[in-house]
Amino acid sequence: MAPFEKWFLSSSKESLENYEAMIGGMTEMIKRHYHELKSPYTHIDVDELSNLVNRSVYFSEHEQPLEDLFDDVQAVVLDHSLHISHPGAMAHLHCPPIIPALAAEVMISALNQSMDSWDQSPAATYIEDQVIDELTKQIGYRSSSSGVFTSGGTQSNYMGLLLARNEYCHAAFSIDVSEEGLPLQAKKLRIFCSEKAHFTVRQSAAQLGLGMNAVVSVKCNERHEMDIENLEEAIREVKAQGNLPFAVVATAGTTDFGSVDPLFEISELAKKEGLWLHADAAYGGALLFSHKYRERLKALERADSITMDFHKWFYQPVSCGAFLLKNSAMFKHIQLHADYLNPEEDEHVHLVDRSIQTTKRFDALKLWLTFRAVGTNEYGKMIDHTIETAKQTAEHLRKQRNITVLNDPYMNAVVFRYVPDTLYVDCQKQQHYENKLNQLIQQHLYEKGTFIMAKTKHKEQAYLKLTMLNPMITVDTVATQLEEVVALGKELEKKEERLRERSVIG
């Protein structure tokens, strides 16, 4: 046996036996854990968790038995992680990973393809290219479109605004930003997005050297969508100030409400004003495969660039996203050639030509295997099921005496709050009290580990949020879990009342 062969995949007996022991042992441990899993989370005190980690996480000088390693992984990781595959976990846009994609991860890690140059990933390069082609066809893009897999929405939104900025500077000032840097007029560049847009729009502006103040927040309507009249007014004001509008970001699936901005109207205005339209469909892109709600993404194909996240509603393991571009020629704004990697004269496909990453994973395999194993028909049913479940859950909540529901679910997010019976004369005190109660409800249930919700704020009021991505969630089950919210709210009210009485007596 060659030196160290045991530790790397090869044709040797020792190598393959060690691989089977490690992968098989890990698989068996996960199977046992999920067979016995009763709740999404087992809470322990932060200090206790820190001590457990400190005892277990260290570098060994010598090889240790697999049994010891697996015992530590079980005790530290599996026993105290949030298990998002459990139907009781509904906090964030964090999906249960679908099994075909988990199988793909085994091959991705074993092959360890680097998706920058063709010669490092010959088959993988063309598989990713073809998967991108399938996605652009679903959107309605023409053959001149292209795209690339990314780490997720943050990178994709950044790429959309990067290309938009560089294309505007080239067209308006004849400046190649990649070569010459930003022109002096860059201080006047402005981006528009709704007040409910993802924070990465502002983050991207900061990283692009434009500053967060370059982002103009547009007021939403009562459905939490960008208001087109407010957008028109914002563009007029920016131009009157002598500033330079160059891009608008439309959100197709806001984080809290799942709202979709009016894509057609925004695209018409963007065309009229000469603005680059980037659509952030990180959440809502899955509606492309819906049997009942696909029309909610009507006009998505009019966007110049699109963000899609597959580690949200496509049930892919983190990380897995894509950036899609209507006119593939725009990738010229980020292309650099290296003789050892992607020489200019080479006619092979090099995905580094489309990406701000060099090394990146073969994540396209996960999506390909998922749609081959499951099929778009079954997947579309999953999407529709989660929306219907969210709608029925919201209807159930509206019937509860101490609950106010903020939204009619457009996708599968439900935003609501517990409303106490206790009333204060002072409105500010009342709001503070209600906010505190709702925050405590979320915290207590998280620590209990049976029902994991998120908390958010709307107009300074604290709300609870269910993000019902998991198609294994049933209305009956969630209704039972929601009884805990009301029961806990009433219990916390009584505690607060006793504290006030003691304060008055004292």
C-alpha positions in Angstrom: 0.0 0.0 0.0 1.3 3.5 -0.9 1.9 5.9 2.0 -1.3 7.5 3.4 -3.5 5.6 0.9 -5.9 4.7 3.6 -6.9 8.3 3.9 -7.8 9.0 0.3 -10.1 7.5 -2.3 -8.3 5.0 -4.5 -8.6 1.5 -5.9 -6.9 -0.1 -2.9 -8.8 -2.3 -0.5 -7.7 -0.3 2.5 -8.9 3.0 1.0 -12.3 1.7 0.0 -12.9 0.0 3.4 -12.0 3.2 5.3 -14.3 5.2 3.0 -17.1 2.7 3.6 -16.5 2.8 7.4 -16.6 6.6 7.5 -19.5 7.2 5.2 -21.4 4.2 6.2 -20.9 4.8 9.9 -22.0 8.4 9.5 -25.1 7.3 7.6 -26.1 4.8 10.2 -25.7 7.3 13.0 -28.0 9.8 11.1 -30.5 7.1 10.4 -30.7 6.1 14.1 -31.0 9.7 15.2 -33.9 10.4 12.8 -35.6 7.2 13.7 -35.7 8.4 17.3 -36.2 12.1 16.6 -39.2 13.5 18.6 -38.7 17.3 18.3 -36.7 19.7 16.1 -34.4 20.9 18.8 -33.0 19.8 22.2 -32.1 22.9 24.1 -29.2 23.2 26.6 -27.8 26.3 28.3 -25.2 28.2 26.2 -22.6 27.7 28.9 -23.2 24.0 29.0 -23.1 23.7 25.2 -19.8 25.7 25.2 -18.3 23.4 27.7 -19.4 20.4 25.8 -17.8 21.8 22.6 -14.6 22.7 24.4 -14.3 19.1 25.8 -14.9 17.5 22.4 -13.5 19.8 19.7 -9.7 19.6 19.6 -7.0 18.4 17.2 -5.6 14.9 18.0 -1.9 14.2 17.5 -2.6 10.5 16.7 -5.3 8.5 15.0 -8.4 7.9 17.2 -11.0 5.1 17.0 -14.0 5.8 14.8 -16.3 4.9 17.6 -14.9 7.7 19.8 -15.2 10.2 16.9 -18.8 9.2 16.2 -19.7 9.4 19.8 -18.5 13.0 20.0 -20.2 13.9 16.7 -23.5 12.5 18.1 -23.2 14.2 21.5 -22.2 17.6 20.1 -23.6 18.0 16.7 -26.6 15.7 16.2 -28.0 16.0 19.7 -27.9 19.8 19.8 -28.5 20.9 16.2 -31.8 22.4 14.9 -33.3 19.6 12.7 -35.0 21.5 10.0 -36.4 18.3 8.4 -38.7 18.0 11.4 -42.2 19.5 10.6 -42.0 21.5 13.9 -39.2 23.7 12.5 -40.8 26.7 10.7 -38.6 29.6 11.5 -36.7 30.7 8.4 -36.3 30.1 4.7 -34.3 27.0 5.6 -35.6 23.9 3.9 -35.6 20.2 4.6 -33.1 18.8 2.2 -34.6 16.3 -0.3 -33.1 12.8 -0.3 -31.9 12.7 -4.0 -29.9 15.9 -3.3 -28.4 14.3 -0.2 -27.3 11.3 -2.3 -25.8 13.8 -4.8 -23.8 15.4 -2.0 -22.0 12.1 -1.5 -20.7 12.1 -5.1 -20.0 15.8 -5.1 -17.7 15.5 -2.1 -16.1 12.3 -3.4 -15.3 13.7 -6.9 -14.4 17.2 -5.5 -14.8 18.9 -8.9 -13.6 22.5 -9.1 -16.0 24.3 -11.4 -13.8 27.0 -12.6 -12.0 25.5 -15.7 -13.2 22.8 -18.0 -10.2 20.6 -17.6 -10.8 20.3 -13.8 -14.5 19.3 -14.3 -15.1 18.1 -17.8 -18.5 16.4 -17.4 -19.6 18.6 -14.5 -19.0 21.8 -16.5 -21.4 20.7 -19.3 -23.9 19.3 -16.8 -24.1 22.7 -15.0 -24.4 24.5 -18.4 -27.3 22.2 -19.4 -29.1 22.6 -16.0 -28.8 26.4 -16.4 -30.2 26.0 -19.9 -33.2 24.1 -18.5 -33.8 26.8 -15.9 -33.7 29.6 -18.5 -36.2 27.7 -20.6 -38.6 27.5 -17.6 -38.2 31.3 -17.2 -38.8 32.0 -20.9 -35.4 33.4 -21.7 -34.1 33.1 -25.2 -31.0 31.2 -26.3 -28.8 34.3 -25.8 -29.2 33.9 -22.1 -26.9 32.1 -19.7 -26.1 31.8 -16.0 -24.0 30.1 -13.3 -24.5 28.4 -10.0 -23.7 30.5 -7.0 -23.5 30.2 -3.2 -26.9 31.8 -2.9 -28.9 35.0 -3.0 -26.2 37.3 -1.5 -23.8 36.4 -4.3 -26.4 36.5 -7.0 -27.8 39.9 -6.0 -24.3 41.2 -5.9 -23.6 39.9 -9.4 -26.7 41.5 -10.8 -25.9 44.9 -9.5 -22.2 44.6 -10.4 -23.1 43.9 -14.0 -25.7 46.6 -14.0 -23.2 49.2 -12.6 -20.5 48.3 -15.0 -22.8 48.2 -18.1 -24.2 51.7 -17.1 -20.7 53.1 -16.7 -19.6 51.7 -20.0 -22.7 53.0 -21.8 -23.0 56.4 -20.1 -19.3 57.3 -19.6 -17.4 55.0 -21.9 -15.5 53.7 -18.9 -14.5 50.1 -18.3 -14.8 49.9 -14.6 -12.8 46.7 -14.4 -9.8 48.4 -16.0 -10.2 52.0 -15.0 -12.1 52.0 -11.7 -15.2 54.0 -10.9 -15.8 57.4 -12.6 -16.4 60.5 -10.4 -20.0 60.3 -11.4 -20.4 57.0 -9.5 -21.4 59.0 -6.4 -24.6 59.9 -8.2 -25.6 56.4 -9.1 -28.9 55.2 -7.6 -30.6 51.8 -7.2 -34.3 51.4 -6.4 -35.9 48.5 -4.4 -38.9 48.1 -2.2 -38.8 48.7 1.5 -39.3 45.0 1.9 -36.3 44.0 -0.3 -33.6 41.8 1.0 -30.8 43.6 2.9 -28.3 42.3 0.4 -29.3 45.1 -2.0 -27.9 47.6 0.4 -25.0 45.4 1.2 -24.1 45.0 -2.5 -24.2 48.8 -2.9 -21.8 49.2 -0.1 -19.4 46.5 -1.5 -19.6 48.0 -5.0 -18.3 51.3 -3.7 -21.6 53.2 -4.2 -22.5 53.3 -0.6 -25.7 52.2 1.1 -27.1 55.7 0.5 -27.2 54.9 -3.2 -30.2 52.6 -2.5 -33.6 54.3 -2.7 -36.2 52.5 -0.7 -39.7 52.5 -2.3 -42.8 52.3 -0.2 -45.0 49.2 -0.5 -48.7 48.9 -0.9 -51.0 47.1 1.5 -50.0 43.7 0.0 -46.3 44.5 0.9 -45.4 44.8 -2.8 -43.4 47.7 -4.3 -45.9 50.4 -5.2 -45.4 51.4 -8.9 -46.6 55.0 -8.4 -44.2 55.4 -5.5 -41.4 54.0 -7.7 -42.2 56.5 -10.5 -42.2 59.3 -7.9 -38.8 58.1 -6.5 -37.2 58.1 -9.9 -38.5 61.6 -10.6 -37.1 62.9 -7.4 -33.7 61.3 -7.9 -33.4 62.8 -11.4 -34.5 66.2 -10.1 -31.7 66.0 -7.6 -29.2 65.5 -10.4 -28.6 61.9 -9.5 -28.4 58.9 -11.9 -30.9 56.0 -11.7 -29.3 52.9 -13.2 -31.0 49.8 -11.7 -34.2 48.6 -10.0 -34.4 45.4 -8.0 -37.8 43.7 -8.0 -38.4 41.2 -5.3 -40.3 37.9 -6.2 -40.9 36.6 -2.7 -40.1 38.9 0.2 -38.6 37.2 3.3 -41.4 38.0 5.7 -44.5 37.9 3.5 -43.6 36.1 0.2 -44.9 39.1 -1.7 -44.1 39.5 -5.4 -43.5 43.0 -6.8 -45.5 43.9 -9.9 -42.9 42.5 -12.4 -44.7 43.6 -15.6 -45.3 47.2 -14.5 -41.8 47.5 -13.1 -40.3 46.1 -16.3 -42.2 48.6 -18.4 -41.0 51.5 -16.3 -37.4 50.2 -16.3 -37.5 50.0 -20.1 -38.8 53.5 -20.3 -36.2 54.9 -18.0 -33.3 52.8 -19.3 -32.8 50.9 -16.0 -31.4 47.5 -15.5 -34.0 45.3 -13.9 -32.8 42.6 -11.5 -35.3 40.2 -10.1 -34.6 38.7 -6.7 -36.5 35.4 -7.0 -34.4 33.7 -4.3 -37.6 32.6 -2.5 -40.3 32.8 -5.2 -38.4 31.3 -8.1 -39.9 27.9 -7.2 -43.3 29.1 -8.4 -42.0 28.4 -11.9 -42.8 24.8 -11.3 -46.2 25.3 -9.5 -49.3 23.8 -11.1 -51.6 26.5 -9.6 -49.5 29.6 -9.0 -47.0 29.8 -11.8 -48.7 33.0 -13.2 -47.5 34.9 -10.1 -44.1 35.0 -11.8 -45.5 36.3 -15.1 -43.1 38.8 -16.7 -40.1 37.3 -14.9 -38.5 36.8 -18.3 -38.4 40.6 -18.8 -35.8 40.9 -16.1 -32.2 41.5 -17.2 -30.9 39.2 -14.4 -32.4 36.9 -11.9 -31.5 35.5 -8.5 -32.7 32.0 -7.6 -32.0 30.0 -4.5 -32.3 26.3 -4.6 -31.5 25.9 -0.9 -34.9 27.5 -0.1 -38.0 26.2 -1.8 -36.2 23.7 -4.1 -35.2 21.6 -1.0 -31.5 21.5 -1.8 -28.8 21.3 0.9 -26.9 24.5 1.6 -25.5 26.0 -0.4 -27.1 26.0 -3.9 -28.2 29.0 -5.9 -28.0 30.5 -9.4 -27.5 33.8 -11.2 -29.3 33.9 -14.5 -28.6 36.5 -17.2 -30.8 37.4 -20.1 -28.0 38.6 -22.3 -24.9 36.4 -21.8 -22.7 39.0 -23.4 -22.9 41.0 -20.2 -20.6 38.6 -18.5 -17.8 40.4 -20.3 -17.9 42.9 -17.3 -16.4 40.3 -15.0 -14.2 38.2 -17.3 -10.5 37.9 -16.8 -8.2 35.4 -18.5 -5.3 33.4 -17.0 -3.1 31.3 -19.2 -3.0 28.5 -16.7 -6.8 28.5 -16.2 -9.1 29.9 -18.9 -6.8 31.2 -21.8 -8.6 33.5 -24.1 -8.0 31.4 -27.2 -9.5 28.3 -25.6 -12.9 27.4 -27.0 -14.0 25.2 -24.1 -16.6 26.4 -21.6 -14.9 27.8 -18.5 -17.5 28.7 -15.8 -15.0 31.1 -14.2 -15.9 33.4 -17.1 -19.4 33.8 -15.6 -18.6 33.9 -12.0 -17.0 36.1 -9.3 -15.9 32.8 -7.7 -13.0 30.8 -8.9 -13.3 27.5 -7.1 -16.9 26.4 -6.7 -18.8 23.2 -6.1 -20.6 20.9 -8.5 -24.0 21.9 -7.0 -25.8 21.5 -10.3 -25.7 17.7 -9.7 -28.1 18.1 -6.8 -30.7 19.9 -8.8 -30.4 17.5 -11.8 -30.7 14.4 -9.7 -33.6 15.9 -7.8 -35.7 16.6 -10.9 -34.7 13.3 -12.5 -35.7 11.3 -9.3 -38.8 13.3 -8.3 -40.0 14.8 -11.5 -41.3 18.4 -12.0 -44.9 17.2 -11.7 -44.4 15.8 -8.1 -42.3 18.8 -7.2 -45.0 21.2 -8.4 -47.4 19.4 -6.2 -45.1 20.0 -3.2 -45.0 23.7 -3.9 -48.8 24.0 -4.2 -49.3 21.9 -1.1 -47.2 24.2 1.1 -49.1 27.2 -0.1 -52.4 25.6 0.6 -51.2 24.5 4.1 -50.1 28.1 4.8 -53.5 29.5 3.7 -55.4 27.0 5.8 -53.1 27.7 8.8 -53.8 31.5 8.5 -57.5 30.8 8.3 -57.3 28.7 11.5 -55.4 31.4 13.2 -58.0 34.1 12.3 -60.5 32.1 14.3 -58.5 32.3 17.5 -59.5 34.9 20.0 -56.1 36.1 21.0 -54.4 36.0 17.6 -54.1 38.7 14.8 -52.9 37.5 11.4 -51.0 40.2 9.4 -51.0 38.6 5.9 -53.0 36.4 3.6 -50.3 34.0 2.5 -49.1 34.6 -1.0 -46.6 31.9 -0.7 -46.1 29.9 2.4 -45.2 32.5 5.1 -47.7 33.3 7.8 -47.1 36.4 10.0 -49.2 36.8 13.1 -49.0 37.9 16.8 -50.5 37.0 20.1 -52.8 39.8 21.4 -53.2 39.8 25.2 -56.3 40.5 27.1 -54.4 42.9 29.4 -54.8 46.5 28.3 -52.9 49.6 29.2 -54.2 53.2 28.9 -50.8 54.3 27.6 -50.5 53.1 23.9 -46.7 53.1 24.1 -46.8 50.9 27.2 -49.3 48.6 25.5 -47.1 48.2 22.4 -44.0 47.5 24.5 -46.0 44.9 26.6 -47.3 43.1 23.5 -43.9 43.1 21.8 -42.3 41.6 24.9 -45.0 38.9 25.2 -44.5 37.8 21.5 -40.8 37.8 21.8 -41.0 35.7 25.0 -43.4 33.3 23.3 -40.9 32.7 20.5 -38.0 32.3 22.9 -39.8 29.9 25.3 -41.0 27.7 22.5 -37.5 27.6 20.9 -36.0 26.5 24.2 -38.7 23.9 24.7 -37.7 22.6 21.3 -41.1 21.4 20.0 -42.2 24.4 17.9 -39.6 26.6 16.2 -40.9 29.9 14.9 -39.2 33.1 13.8 -39.9 36.6 15.1 -39.9 39.7 13.0 -41.2 43.3 13.2 -43.7 45.3 11.1 -44.3 49.0 11.9 -42.5 48.6 15.2 -44.7 45.8 16.3 -43.2 42.3 17.1 -44.7 39.4 15.2 -44.3 35.7 15.0 -43.6 34.0 11.7 -44.2 30.6 10.3 -42.2 29.8 7.1 -43.9 26.6 6.0 -41.5 25.3 3.4 -41.7 21.7 4.6 -44.3 19.7 2.6 -44.6 17.2 5.5 -46.3 19.9 7.6 -50.0 19.2 8.0 -52.7 21.6 9.1 -53.9 19.4 11.9 -50.4 19.1 13.4 -49.6 22.8 13.2 -53.1 23.6 14.7 -52.1 21.6 17.7 -48.7 23.3 17.9 -50.4 26.7 17.7 -52.4 25.9 20.8 -49.1 26.1 22.6 -48.7 29.7 21.4 -52.0 30.8 23.0 -51.6 28.8 26.1 -48.1 30.2 26.7 -49.3 33.7 25.9 -51.9 33.4 28.6 -49.4 31.9 31.1 -47.0 34.8 30.4 -49.8 37.3 30.9 -50.5 35.9 34.3 -46.8 36.1 35.3 -46.6 39.7 34.2 -49.8 40.5 36.1 -48.3 39.0 39.3 -45.1 41.0 38.8 -47.1 44.2 38.5 -49.1 43.4 41.6 -46.0 42.8 43.6 -44.5 46.0 42.3 -47.6 48.0 43.4 -47.6 46.4 46.8 -43.9 47.0 47.2 
